[in-house]
Amino acid sequence: MLIDQFGRKIDYLRISVTQRCNFRCLYCMPKIPFDYVPKEELLSFEEMFCFIKLAIDEGISKIRITGGEPLLRKELSVFIKMIKDYKKDIDLAMTTNGFLLKDYAKELKDAGLERINVSLDTLDSKKAKILAQKDVLSSVLSGIEEALKYDFKIKLNTVALKTFNENELSSLLEFAKSKNIQIRFIEFMENHHAYGQLKGLKRDEIIQILSQKYQISLLEKAEKSPVTLYTANDYKFGIIDPHSHEFCDTCNRIRLSANGLLIPCLYHDEALSIKEAVRKKDMQKAFQILKQVLQNKPEKNRWSVTDNQISSRAFYQTGG
């Protein structure tokens, strides 16, 4: 069992398989050039799998594949099957921008993937093109439809932005409801890589906007999750509000980047590398690094409503 210094049980590993992305979203990496990262700088899937086996054996029961955009990494479905074959009952999910999902949905399902989160910030193709700096909406919607055909459990992630999509929150909620999937509105997480003019909507502002059309009721805080659940009339939706710190007390996750950094918290810059250990197949050393990362895991992130810091971490490297 993996326990951090604050007594939290750590059983959730998020794995960024690539920092590359085919979008240049304004809230993430608008000015980062489309680059190529040499293979030698990245962990191979076999090297990642060596650490994953160790992590599972020590108590990790949930894994999420992230990026960048994970579907840009070749043979991702092979990697997913490796994990599922090692532990059949592992809770395995993926976060994607959905652009390539139509092409890969079937093989991902065949490999054992169960759940997918898709980013969808607008239903307006012109707005989507502005946000992603690419014409993307039709492909994303097609990807969602294809994933539904294969009975994936799907959730939509929507970053709520002032003047950009605040007039679409109800439409996005209705879209998700029509597909029988859950939408989660996410507060914009300030970072140095984002477009500087962006302003996010806070939780209370999101609720206020939705309350103009729906009867909003607080349901519950999802256990070990940053999501707080609400109902809009008879439909359940979520809000993720990192500025509140409310989920930090029960945070159960650590992160592994594509280049081998083991990261205790999305916001904090502290991280230790397991690259050398896994390449030497020194799993005892890798375990010692894992234990040190758990000791380094902070009590809470550095976002707050009154004294908000801006993260220097690039979320496309860690899977925001």
C-alpha positions in Angstrom: 0.0 0.0 0.0 1.3 3.5 -0.9 0.7 6.1 1.8 2.0 9.7 1.7 3.2 11.8 4.6 -0.3 13.0 5.3 -1.8 9.5 5.6 -3.5 9.6 2.1 -3.7 6.3 0.3 -2.3 6.7 -3.2 -3.9 4.3 -5.6 -4.3 6.4 -8.8 -1.5 6.9 -11.4 -1.9 9.3 -14.3 0.5 8.5 -17.2 1.4 11.1 -19.8 2.5 9.0 -22.8 3.5 12.1 -24.9 3.8 15.8 -24.5 3.0 16.3 -28.2 -0.5 17.6 -29.1 -2.2 18.3 -32.4 -4.1 21.3 -30.9 -2.6 24.5 -29.7 -5.3 25.5 -27.2 -5.2 29.0 -25.8 -5.5 27.8 -22.2 -2.6 25.2 -22.5 0.1 25.7 -25.1 -0.8 28.3 -27.7 2.8 29.4 -28.5 4.6 26.1 -28.3 5.9 25.0 -31.8 4.9 21.7 -33.2 8.0 19.9 -32.2 9.6 16.4 -32.3 10.9 14.9 -29.1 13.7 12.4 -29.8 12.8 8.8 -28.7 15.8 8.5 -26.5 14.4 11.3 -24.3 11.1 9.4 -23.7 10.4 6.2 -21.8 9.5 3.4 -24.1 6.2 1.6 -23.4 8.2 -1.3 -22.1 10.1 0.9 -19.6 6.8 2.5 -18.5 5.3 -0.9 -18.1 8.2 -2.0 -15.8 7.2 0.9 -13.4 3.5 0.3 -13.8 3.9 -3.3 -12.7 5.7 -2.1 -9.6 3.1 0.5 -9.0 0.2 -2.0 -9.4 1.9 -4.5 -7.1 2.2 -1.7 -4.4 -1.4 -0.8 -4.6 -2.2 1.3 -7.7 -5.7 0.3 -8.8 -6.6 3.1 -11.2 -4.6 4.3 -14.2 -5.4 7.2 -16.6 -3.6 7.6 -19.9 -3.0 11.3 -20.8 -0.8 13.5 -22.9 -0.4 16.0 -24.6 -2.7 14.0 -26.9 -2.2 10.3 -26.2 -3.5 9.1 -29.5 -0.4 10.7 -31.2 1.8 8.0 -29.6 2.1 5.0 -31.9 0.9 1.6 -30.6 -1.0 3.1 -27.7 -3.5 0.2 -27.9 -0.7 -2.3 -27.5 0.4 -0.5 -24.3 -3.1 -0.5 -23.0 -3.4 -4.2 -23.6 -0.1 -4.8 -21.7 -1.6 -3.1 -18.7 -4.9 -4.9 -18.9 -3.3 -8.3 -19.4 -1.2 -7.7 -16.2 -4.2 -6.8 -14.1 -7.6 -7.6 -15.6 -9.6 -5.5 -13.1 -7.5 -2.4 -13.3 -9.6 0.7 -13.7 -8.2 2.0 -17.0 -9.2 5.3 -18.6 -7.9 7.9 -21.1 -8.2 11.6 -21.6 -8.2 12.8 -25.2 -9.1 15.9 -27.3 -11.1 13.5 -29.5 -9.7 14.5 -32.8 -8.3 11.1 -33.7 -10.8 9.1 -31.7 -13.0 8.0 -34.6 -10.0 6.2 -36.1 -8.9 4.4 -32.9 -12.1 3.8 -30.9 -12.5 0.1 -31.9 -8.9 -0.9 -31.3 -8.8 0.9 -27.9 -11.9 -1.0 -26.9 -10.5 -4.3 -28.1 -7.3 -3.6 -26.0 -9.4 -3.2 -22.9 -9.9 0.5 -22.4 -13.1 1.2 -20.5 -13.6 4.9 -20.1 -12.7 8.1 -22.0 -12.8 11.7 -21.1 -13.1 14.1 -24.1 -12.3 17.8 -24.1 -15.2 19.8 -25.6 -15.2 23.5 -24.8 -17.7 24.8 -27.5 -20.2 23.6 -30.0 -19.4 26.5 -32.3 -16.9 25.5 -35.0 -15.5 29.0 -35.4 -14.9 29.3 -31.7 -13.3 25.8 -31.6 -11.0 26.9 -34.4 -10.0 30.0 -32.5 -9.4 28.0 -29.3 -7.5 25.1 -30.8 -5.9 27.2 -33.6 -7.1 24.5 -35.9 -10.5 23.4 -37.5 -11.3 20.6 -35.1 -15.0 20.5 -34.0 -16.4 18.1 -36.6 -13.7 15.5 -36.0 -14.1 15.7 -32.2 -17.9 15.2 -32.5 -17.4 12.3 -34.9 -15.0 10.8 -32.4 -17.5 11.0 -29.6 -20.1 9.3 -31.8 -17.7 6.5 -32.7 -16.8 5.9 -29.0 -20.5 5.8 -28.1 -20.9 3.0 -30.7 -18.5 0.9 -28.8 -20.1 1.5 -25.4 -17.3 3.5 -23.8 -18.2 5.3 -20.6 -17.6 8.9 -21.7 -17.4 12.2 -19.8 -16.9 15.6 -21.4 -14.4 18.1 -20.0 -15.3 21.8 -20.5 -13.0 24.6 -19.5 -15.3 27.5 -18.5 -14.0 30.8 -19.9 -15.4 34.3 -19.6 -16.6 35.9 -22.8 -15.7 32.8 -24.7 -18.1 30.0 -23.9 -20.1 31.3 -20.9 -23.1 31.7 -23.1 -22.8 28.1 -24.2 -22.7 26.3 -20.8 -26.4 25.4 -21.0 -26.0 24.2 -24.7 -23.0 22.1 -23.8 -24.9 20.6 -20.8 -27.9 19.8 -23.1 -25.6 18.2 -25.6 -24.1 15.9 -23.0 -27.5 15.1 -21.6 -28.7 14.2 -25.1 -25.9 11.6 -25.4 -26.5 10.3 -21.9 -23.0 11.3 -20.8 -21.8 13.5 -18.0 -20.2 16.9 -18.5 -17.7 18.5 -16.0 -17.1 22.2 -16.1 -13.5 23.0 -15.1 -12.1 26.2 -13.7 -9.3 27.6 -15.8 -6.0 26.8 -14.2 -3.6 29.7 -14.7 -0.2 28.8 -16.1 2.7 30.6 -17.8 2.1 28.8 -21.1 -1.5 30.0 -21.5 -2.7 32.9 -23.6 -2.5 35.9 -21.2 -5.9 37.4 -22.0 -7.9 34.4 -20.8 -10.1 34.7 -17.8 -11.8 31.7 -16.3 -15.2 31.3 -14.6 -15.2 30.3 -11.0 -17.5 27.6 -9.6 -20.1 30.1 -8.2 -20.2 31.9 -11.6 -20.8 28.7 -13.4 -23.7 27.8 -11.1 -25.1 31.3 -11.4 -25.2 31.0 -15.2 -26.8 27.6 -15.2 -29.3 28.7 -12.6 -30.8 31.0 -15.1 -32.2 28.0 -16.9 -32.1 25.1 -14.4 -32.9 24.3 -10.8 -29.4 23.5 -9.5 -28.9 21.3 -6.5 -25.7 20.2 -4.8 -25.4 16.5 -4.7 -22.1 15.4 -3.2 -18.4 15.7 -3.4 -17.2 12.7 -5.4 -15.0 10.5 -3.2 -11.2 10.9 -3.9 -12.0 13.2 -6.8 -11.7 16.9 -7.6 -15.3 16.8 -9.0 -18.2 18.2 -7.0 -21.5 16.8 -8.4 -24.7 18.8 -8.9 -28.1 18.3 -10.6 -29.6 20.6 -13.2 -33.2 19.6 -12.9 -32.9 15.8 -13.4 -29.4 15.7 -15.0 -26.2 15.1 -13.0 -23.1 17.2 -13.9 -19.8 18.1 -12.2 -17.6 21.1 -11.5 -13.9 20.9 -10.9 -12.6 23.8 -9.0 -8.9 23.6 -8.1 -8.8 27.0 -6.5 -10.8 25.7 -3.5 -8.3 23.0 -2.3 -11.4 21.0 -1.3 -10.2 17.8 -3.0 -6.6 18.0 -1.8 -7.4 16.4 1.6 -8.4 13.2 -0.3 -6.0 13.4 -3.2 -5.0 9.9 -4.2 -2.9 10.5 -7.3 0.6 10.8 -8.6 1.8 11.4 -12.2 4.3 9.9 -14.6 5.5 12.0 -17.5 6.6 10.7 -20.9 10.3 11.5 -20.1 10.2 9.6 -16.8 9.4 12.3 -14.2 7.4 11.1 -11.3 5.3 14.0 -10.1 3.5 14.3 -6.8 1.1 17.1 -7.6 -0.1 18.7 -10.9 0.7 22.2 -9.7 4.0 21.7 -7.8 7.3 21.7 -9.8 8.9 19.1 -7.6 9.5 15.8 -9.4 12.0 13.0 -9.4 13.1 10.9 -12.5 12.8 7.2 -12.7 14.2 7.0 -16.2 17.7 5.8 -15.2 16.4 3.3 -12.8 13.9 1.6 -15.1 16.4 1.6 -18.0 18.8 -0.3 -15.8 15.9 -2.4 -14.6 16.8 -1.4 -11.1 13.3 -1.7 -9.7 14.5 -1.4 -6.1 15.9 2.0 -7.0 12.6 2.9 -8.8 10.7 1.9 -5.6 12.9 4.1 -3.5 12.2 7.1 -5.8 8.5 6.3 -5.6 8.6 6.4 -1.8 10.5 9.7 -1.9 7.9 11.2 -4.3 5.2 10.2 -1.8 7.1 12.0 1.0 7.4 15.1 -1.3 3.7 15.1 -2.1 2.3 18.4 -0.7 -0.7 18.8 1.5 -2.4 21.1 -1.1 -1.9 22.9 -4.3 -0.9 26.5 -4.6 -4.1 27.8 -6.2 -6.5 29.8 -4.2 -9.2 32.4 -4.7 -7.5 35.1 -2.7 -3.8 34.4 -3.3 -3.5 32.7 -6.6 -0.1 31.7 -7.9 0.6 31.0 -11.6 2.1 27.6 -12.3 5.3 27.3 -14.4 4.5 23.7 -15.1 3.5 22.9 -18.6 0.2 20.9 -18.3 0.7 19.3 -21.7 3.7 17.5 -20.2 1.8 16.1 -17.3 -1.8 15.6 -18.4 -3.7 18.5 -16.8 
